[in-house]
Structure formats: structure tokens, C-alpha cells
Amino acid sequence: MNSTPSQSSNPLKEGLSSRPLPRPCNVVIFGASGDLTYRKLIPALYNIEADGDLPATTHITGFARRPKSDESFQHELGDALSKFSRSGRSEEIWKDFSSRVHYHASEFGNPEGYRTLAARLDALDKESGTAGNRLFYLSVGPSEFEGILAQLADAGLNKTTDGAWARVIVEKPFGRDRNTAHALNEKVSKVFAEKDTYRIDHYLGKETAQNIMVLRFANSIFEPLWNHRYIDHIQITAAEPMGVEARGPYYESSGALRDMVQNHLTQILCLLTMEPPADLSADSVRDEKLKVVRALRKMSPEQVARNVVRAQYAAGVVGGNDVLGYKSEERVSPQSETETYVAYRTFIDNWRWDGVPIYVRVGKRMPKHGTEIAIYFKETPGVLFNAQQAGLGPNVLVFRIQPDEGVSLLIQSKRPGAQLAIEPVKMDFHYKTSFGKPSPEAYERLLLDAMSGDATLFARRDEVDAAWTFIDCIEHAWHNHPNPAPMASYPAGSWGPKEADDLLAADGRVWRRL
Amino acid sequence: MPLDETPLGLPVAFDNISKQLKALWDSDTDRTRASRLNFVVYCQGTDSLKANTELISRFVRTHACRAILIGDCPAAQPAKVSAWIQAHCHLTKAGAKEICSEQITLLAEGLSEEGVANVLMSNLDYDLPLNIWWQAPFPTLPTSPLWARVDRLIFDSQSWENPSQEKQRLDLIRDSGNPRMSVADINWTRTMALRQAIAQCFDMPQLLPELPLLNRLEVRHSPDARLTALLLVAWFAAQLGWMFDHASQDEICFRTPKGDALVVTLLHSPNDSVSGVTVRSLESSLILERTKGSNLFLATIKTPAGTSETHFPGGNLETTALLCEELTPGPRHRVYQKAAAILELLIP
């Protein structure tokens, strides 16, 4: 055949998609016998294939310790797919797809395993024309990162030739504080350039998260109001009825602050409050997000005590079932000082958001599942309709991130009748009903982006650093200060501790009821 | 044959449509009505009103809208407008919530173009974009005020009886001074899955270098899908820089950018629409065939290195599915325009 063509020389692809199309590649999943592979990654890749977006020669190799044949791995994945794929399972598509799924058994620290992996990928490149493009997905605990990265480098798997690429996707948690994140970043950067490092945050793959930017910057009615002159405060809530389930040991070393706030909620907050980027390139968007994280007000231990509430769930009732308290959960220390709930008040110290409090709460064993952002606008002047003693109440714009993704706006309206009675009414947009077709899973979007080289929805190193700087102030006040704020308690199935309600009550506000 | 009004819903007086729609929704205590666009289907005569109502019923499952179906009978006398209203409801995939869209059916008898436009425009949901599917020959001159209001003009070039004439009339409509209007050819969407599969095959490094070396293209199509096949050929030519040389009934000759001859053959097939494509160079070939009884294409790739087979999604050729795909925003307009320009050279 002829010489290797350049990567962008297929004119037949023009106009077939509104997004950059992925290149054929080898995807290698480290930790392939884990839950994430079965529940999310393989269903996501399969659905990309079913939608016709996965290049036909893309191969997927699972890398894990347990001995397993290609066939048994494929069989297990097929069973899981029937349960977890949003589009079900077509036998023809699965047959093609699974024929390109392989299993590579090796200890993560065994150099021979990587040498044989390299040989296998080289063979697949020759056989399928994947051109040396490789995407490594580290679906493993952070303690494994360093070893895997070092082995990848030793086997030359991070090296590319002739316009090919090698990228790595890293799952959270990315460090447990700024120092460990910095150390981890250093290790990653020795093996993969920053442009090839994709720190995944599945919240950013959700439609509503992406819609925050669209709503703000594709509509002219919101942006003029998007500042301290018109917005009274912001509430961000991430609630889930589940406890720690089987993740006790992980959760013990993490807690709600590290598990949810450092990554998911901070990323969402950035999209919500950043300045308009110069363009939609990955770095322009991430530059603006970074400015927000850097402007988050850092707290002294005393300020942490006043602005942050931490709590653990006690025994209670969720969904009609009695559930244990956190300290009685399996593989959780009875003396645990790990928070399962955190609520805090923060400020972004820049021109746009001067003095606007942002209240964030996240918790396990809450009454229901839901993540949402609520923007409370300032009330109208206290004359005319707002002259009544009770006041009319504010306009509230709500982004529902999950479940039932959508946007609603609470406005005041005259109630029909001869009397002048004003009531709030809700304008409600639901993705599922307005667009009729189900949204792709967040992992589908993010895997496609990584294969296409679009890092917009992935966190950059400096963003991660800055987010940890903010989180570290709180963790330090809790764990290293001589007089830390006490750990509050809330019954499972409630909306959190009284102290969290008091936090808002002190400002004359209340938490939203989801 | 008398018109069977049953599928069209509740008969209402034309000047009472708004009031009757309001009454319809007032009884909907759960507030299930949703709308994000005006979807107008324009057809001539009454024969397709029932089939179009069924199509709208399927369409609104994914596109909540105000649907207006117009049957235009300009030669009928006396001049009058009959109207019917109905709601199409379904449960969302989310589960519980029922969503409803409204359909207004209008039978315009003995009206001028302008009169039909006025009848239609007085029933639009004015804040929402206007998508109109024109299921009839285009007018000789775009004098109707309707064209200034259209956001998306949908048509199916596969149904054109006189393609050359329809293309000229379409160009007049597009040049009539509405810069907002985009055109959407369902026939183009019909080739979408095929184009995606072909493009993906040529993404394979062993096949990509063959693109400039192609010397034969065969397209297998059903008798009624000749224009679909030609559109696909035009797409190849536009994207690969082939220059039209000459054509006979079933063979078209191009010159590649290098000046080499390239022969395209159109072959009749008993299967639906365009069912297969073969592309050849001296050393390699790609055969893409819709597999029987499934919604997939089977690609057989032969190169000096060997033969391989793989499946690709075959797309859904059902009209509602094509319509829904066509209404998805995307950047295909420019590529279509390039292909349509070459199509003009290929159609009689």
C-alpha cells in the first residue's frame, strides 16, 4: 500500500457530524474487572458504536489482574451490557463490537505484562490500522496510578510516531490534597504531556452541565443579570439517598468534601460563574474556569468554623427502610471523623460576584436523589406589588443536573380574579420531554471527546491545583487545627443537620426543598 | 372519493380554531402540552391527509410542536377552508409524564397561493420557528408571503417528478430574500448512514490512500431511488474533486483531480432505496451492502493485505425517522450544497 496518510485527509467525513470525529484507536482500560467498566465504560463505548460514531477499527483491551480469556471477558461484558446499556443490546452490533474487545491479564506492577501489552497493541495497529493511536483509561485507585504510569513509560506505550497520539484518562480522586495532587501531576506529566492528560469528571458530561454555558452565552436575556447587582445568592445541592454501600474504606479516606466538592461541584460552580471565554477552545474555557477557582475566598480556621458545617448521618429511615448510621456501616471505623455531609457558604472575590453568597451542600442518606443549582435573583423594590408585608419572593432559575435534567424559572404572576393576588408560577423545561430522545450517558460524551482530542470538559492541572488549595483550607481547619469545628449529626432520611439550616438562617435565607 | 374526516379530529370553524384549541387544553388539568416548533405539512389534495396525520402522530413523539397539516385544492369550488383539531399524546421514555402536541388540519379549497399562506400564518405559534415540509411541486414563482417567514424548508427530492424544474424553482425560493431559511432534503438524510459508513471505512489507514486512486463506483438502488443514488454520486464527486465528463442512462464518467477516468454505474436492485455501493481502485475495493433483515450495512474491504468484514449502522429509512434526523441541527448544509450543485449536472 501507499505511505501513511495524514490524520485529517479523509474528505468524506466533512459535515457528517457537528463535532470532531474520533480517530481509530486502541482503548486500554486499566482496572477492567471493576464496576465502572461493566456499568459505564463498556456500555458507553457500545452505545457510541451503536450510534455509528465509533471508528470501526477501534479495539478495546481490558487490563486487570484476574486471569480471564478474551471470550469470558466478552461474555461477562455482554451480560452487563444487557442491564446497563441505555439503548439495549443489538446482537449484530454486539457481535462486531465484542470481536474487538480483548482481555490482558497482568499485575499492574509486572513489566512483562506491559511488554506483552505493547506487542499486542502493535499487532492490532498492523491488523486494524489503528495507526498507533492509544487511549489509556486508568479506572483504578490513585495508589495504582504511579506504578501504571511508570510501567507504561518503561514499555514505551506513551510514545507516538507519525502524527499518532497516546492519551491518558484519569479517574477521580485526583489526589487527596494539593500536595498529593501536585505529586501525582508531576508523575503524570513525566509520562504524558498535559495536552494528552484527561482528568475526567463525569458531571461535566451531563447535558445540563453543558447547557449552563449555552443558556448563559447563547441567550441575551440572562448575561446582563448574571452578577452581584441582580443575583442575591446561589444554592448548589447534591443529595443522594444512598449510604457508602461497599465503599466504606474509600469513603473513610475521602469524605463528602473531597469526594464531591473538590471536583464535581467546583467544576459546576465554575461553569456557572466564569466570564465568557474568548472562544470555545478547551484552553479558553478552562482559563476562565481557573480564574473562578482562584477567586474563591480562602478561609482561615475560624472562618471555616463559621462558614462550613460537617456532619455524619445517624441511623434513620430512607425510602421507608430503616438504615444504619454511618459509623455502623460495613468497614467504617466506629470512631470515624469522616463527614458524609458538608454545607458551606463561600464567596467569589471578583468584580462580578462581589458579596454574592454561594451556598453549597452535599450529603449522603438524604431523602431523595438530586443535583441542582438554584440562582436566586434579588427581589423587586418594596413598592407596588412588592409592598405587601410578606413580599413576593424572588425569581429563581434552577438547573437540574440529575435526575430529570432540565431548567426551570420561577416567576410571579397575577392570579385570575377580581382581587389582586400574586402567586409564583414555574416555567419548566425538561430535556426528556422537549427533545424526546434520551440524552447520551455522560461517559459517552467524555470518551468521544477524549478520542477526538477535545479536552474542554476535562479538568486541567492548574484547575485541580487551585481547587485543592480551596479545599485544603477546610480540611486543615477540621483535622489540623487545635480547635476544630465539631462534627454534627443528622438522621438518615433528613435534609441534613440543624447547623446547616442555621448557616442560612443567619443570613435570613433557607435551603431549597428538592 | 369523499374525505374520511375521522382521523383528522374534531371539526371546527376556521375562525374558531384558537378558541377550540384553548377549550381542548383547558380540559387538560395535568398541563401536558409541549411545543418547541411549528411543523407544517403542505400537500395538494386530500389523499394524503390521513397518512400525514399518522406521520405527525409519530413525529411528535420526539418533537413536541404545533403541527399544521394543509391540504390545498386550488381548483375546487366554491372557495372555503375547513378545519379540524386534535391532540397527539404519548408517555415519555422518562416514564410517567404524558406529553401532548396539537395538530390543526386545514383543507383549503379554491384559494390562491397568497390565500393559503394567510390561512396558514394566522394559525402559527408565533414565537416558535417555522419548519414546513413541502410535499408538492414548488410554485413557479415564490410570490407567497409565506417564504419570508419559513425557517426551514423541508422537501424530499426522491419524489420529484421533474428534478431539473424543481431544482430551479427551489433556487428561486432560496433567492427570494429570506436569509434565515435553510433547506433540508430528506433524500440527503436517506443517504446519511451510507455516507457515514463509507467515510468510516476510508478512515482505515489501509483504505485511506486509495481515495485519490479510485476508478470505479457502483451504486445499487431501487427503481424509485435513482435520484437518491445520484445524490450519493454527487457527494462523492463534490468531496473528492471529481469533474463531470459525460453521462449515459446508467453510466456517468468523471475525471479525478489527477485527470484519470472514473466510471460510475447505477445498477437496479430490488431492495429499498440505495442498498449497496462498491468502490474500487486498482488494488483495493470496498463493498457495502445493506444486510437482509437487519438495520446494518456489511462492509467488505479487500486490500492487498487481506479481506476484512465489519458492520455499520444502516440508519432508519422510515420517513418519520428521516424527518427527525433532518431536524437535528448540524453542519451538513454546506456539504449538501456542494453535492446539489453537482447533482444539477447529473439530472436530466
Interface residues (C-beta under 8 A of the other chain):
Chain A: M1 N2 S3 T4 P5 S9 N10 P11 L12 K13 E14 G15 L16 S17 S18 R23 P24 A50 D51 G52 P55 A56 T57 E92 I93 K95 D96 S128 G129 A131 D404 H430 K432 T433 S434 F435 G436 K437 P438
Chain B: A34 R36 R61 T62 H63 A64 T92 K93 A94 K97 I99 M192 A193 R195 Q196 A197 I198 A199 Q200 C201 F202 D203 M204 P205 Q206 L207 L208 P209 E210 L211 F236 Q239 L240 E283 T291 S294 L296 A299 T303 P304 A305 T310 H311 F312 P313 P329 G330 P331 R332 H333 R334 V335 Y336
